[in-house]
């Protein structure tokens, strides 16, 4: 299990666990423009599962915007264009875990239809909107309608491992969202994208309101532009993801991947991880933050205490793993 599995600062509107999800309310197929909207499917090999979400095509050459949680932990990503039934393997160009934004590049793509992007800086409560997505992982784009019920909303997000964070500046809407809608567009009455939808799912949750939420498209595109330009930061990761090979419960090592960098260093389940590259570790989120600027092949120092209380440290070379 990777450190990505221990991610605490992930927006808890997560990718749908494909099995066992049922549509619980009426939705209308193709009642809003679906040009440039795609289905995103992932394989979660380290978790023995699969997940599904939605994406938006930004460029004819295949740059696709989606939520980070849609591709979190994915060992492979496949994108389906519902209108043409084309399938593309996708590479994760980068992501921002704190903003829940990721950018994909479809392989061997050209001439793709793109979404029409609107202005998210001049929205109003009561404004009519539509939400489109791959609800229920059905590979069929469905639409719900509603209004904007709030602006600048803040929600508390978390996961099953006890991590939590707050995300602000969101659009709140009563257009019903389902697992699988994550990464899809919130459209204005002219069919232009004003936000990127998020939807809670099994294993991930949020609190702070009863409606659905969307990331303003202006903010999401700005992050995507940083990623496309290769401009990494403390929050924005560009390129391959570094792999530590440990799963934490708080700071306690719950599991170690056989043959991983930490396994070779001698860490075992039950040990206490105390520092990564000089950063004091107080939660699994601290490990994630320490690794965001790193890439496969980089060297970091780790410090831990054994279950018997003995202090240990080592220098390790990071391997390659799935997105955080």
Order of alpha helices (4+ residues) and beta strands (2+ residues): beta-beta-beta-beta-beta-alpha-beta-beta-beta-beta-beta-beta-beta-beta-beta-beta-alpha-beta-beta-beta-beta-alpha-beta-beta-alpha-beta-beta-beta
